[in-house]
């Protein structure tokens, strides 16, 4: 069973048992969460596509932990103007485990 969910402005292809990192969610670790924005569902080799989402399907997940991604370096430079600027960034994320897909 597969599903495509939308969260944090991104789409993820998930199946039960998968562990994925999504944009940070404001929930506590160990809490269960449901994603109602299911865009596609594959069950028994039958595919259902939502317009834009499936009304009855939901994906259940458990929050494992919160963290920060790898450090990115943003460097701006203008030649011959003595301008340079260096900034670092670490994007926060939430790691979740997909428990089940309900139709």
Order of alpha helices (4+ residues) and beta strands (2+ residues): beta-beta-beta-beta-beta-beta-beta-beta-beta-beta
